[in-house]
């Protein structure tokens, strides 16, 4: 007898399980679902099988081959384009010259196919449809029959008001070859929606037969888990491989179990599974071949595919886990979660209920995953990275995420607090900003919307008008499709780590304050904020000194909204300006790269004989210099230039720099009335230090400079104005001033370091270097007579940074090489220990 197995299903509702395998190949107690169907066909005397394939056909072909291993003769019919259920069978019509059975390869069943064939022949039917009575028929096609079993009516996925029967179409059919002539070959065609209603209208004999056996559609992850559990409960008759113990525990070949009492039935352990001492396998655990549970690991009510490794004290409860996953120590996969193939969960991470993680993703140590990971390659353990929250728009950073993030911020603030909002020009930034405003007002927080303006304007409002917090939505400097949300608090500094943790706590736990109808926050649009900023900046400057110098400069705004603000300041300062790339519109076409802006500025400086040129980043926060000879001034030398100018005008005060900035800053201020203080290498720490009493300047190598007397935050407009003030009494051209600066020998290298080993690296380094002179302000800084070297773990990537600075470039490289070798030795040793223990 012949049978057609429909195996073209893509299984979109089963993802991530079906992200890289076809739906019929999902495992049911150790074997693909389709193999269970083929065994059923063999049991009922079918010996020739045609398999219709479409999605990833090679995965099915390579597994089943010609069917010899199952005692069947298998041929394949490949759909080049979607043909529908009937169309896919018609494609194989040249091989179907007798009564044949059609069955789905992705619905588990043990029904009596012999009885179905007998009834079909006995009734001389053209079509006999296998039917099943179910409690909830809404998701299936209903078939209504008369008392003799003849079909009277079809109804596809009815409403409750249309439910006249509880018998549904199981997708199992017996067909006569001639019915295939009614299937068109020029378009997709479906059995239940098109062919069967047509045959019924033609008066052809269509019958239904109600099965008594088990039938379960595996259409989603819950049904997939239930099918496996039903197999363990023997509700479906299957040939479960392995030795059967205590009635409901099956062990495959070569299973290594320290104590059989650690396995609670019903459970299935496939070939070569390893259960370490003190690990436990709870009820309804289905472990495919070569799954490993290390000490104190635990599984229950979960289906775990082949070669997955579950680390010490990790827990997998009520979940679905794909092949070759690596679940590290103390990780927790919770109810309803699903992991695709080759997912890595870092130690102490948690996958919260109903989250899906698609194949090949990596979750950081300690991360709590509360949303599905689809496109991202890695899930960070922290919400805040670098100096804000960032992500690809509508991928990592969706409007829904932005609403929740803003609600978390609003919950961390007091009811009735005031927050200022601004953005850059792209429409993606507008979308995220509006979502943020909605989230904040939903918590009873009031928002002042500045629309498109530089972040410095909002920070200025925090300092001068007592706003409680602020945020700015912009585009990442490194990726033009990455949106970044940066936060600030009083008096305009970056959000502190303490506040970040508070926001992250509410975001992760979904513990969000919701305002009542009459307590929803208000949205205001403050007037004349640009003018107020410009007036306060001019009040802080020596206007006459700058005006008397009669500067002639080039400004490339980089399409930033700083072009709304800077003219209000440069006019009163008497600065002649030629500008380029002003803000024009929200369209992506108006954006320009930093390289394009720098090249344009250099051309204009040469053309007009300017004293200098400046380029702003799109956020209007960072400043890039071009000297009067149209040469770019490197960022590190720009920082030293500010320092030299501050030291030459007799100012007294403190200067704040990250610990990774060159030691040349100490050399430059030597003998002056200035004092250098070092901060950890983060913008939040730098701006917090800048806000302290006595600090007159702060900066880092990146184009951002802080003049705290005006505002303790980056701002390109203020940085340019203060630079002009410092240059005003100096007669030398900019190029000569730069040439007189000392040359830094600082070197910086990046070294890959797995997330799980960063703590080990820092601990072992501290132990090995304890007899050396160390600075532990941020990372490990080693000081000796040759100079210094430093190891600093990256907070956002699996990387450690190595900095070194000696008296010469050669000495710097020597210091960096020594520290790098030591770090590599620690990493290699730790990885070797991990391999041995596994």
Secondary structure by P-SEA (a helix, b strand, c coil): cbbbbbccccccccccccccccccccccccccaaaaaaaaaaaacccbbbbbbccaaaaaaaacccccccccbbbbbbccccccaaaaaaaacccccccbbbbbccccccccaaaaaaaaaaacccbbbbbbbbcccccbbbbbbcccccccccccccccccccccccccccccccccccccccccbbbbccccaaaaaaaaccbbbbbbbcbbbbccccaaaaaaaaaaaaacccccccccccccccbbbccccccccccccccccccccbbbbcccbbbccbbbbccbbbbcccbbbccbbbccbbbbcccbbbccccccccccccccbbbcccbbbccbbbbcccccccccbbbccbbbbcccccccccccccccccccccccccccccccccccaaaaaaaaaaaaaacccbbbbbbbbcccaaaaaaaaaaaaaaaaacbbbbccccccaaaaaaaaaccccccbbbbbbbcccccbbbbbbbccccccccaaaaaaaaaaaaacbbbbbcccccbbbbbbcaaaaaaaaaaaaacaaaaaaaaccccccccccccccccccccccccccccccccccccccccccccaaaaaaaaaaaaaaccccbbbbbcccccbbbbbccccccccaaaaaaaaaaaaaaaccbbbbbbcccccaaaaaaaccccbbbbbbcccaaaaaaaaaccccccccccccccccccccccccaaaaaaaaaaaaccccccaaaaaaabbbbcbbbbbbbbccccaaaaaaaaaaaaccccccccccbbbbccccccbbbbbccccbbbbbbbcccaaaaaaaaaaaaaaaaaaaaaaaaaaaaac
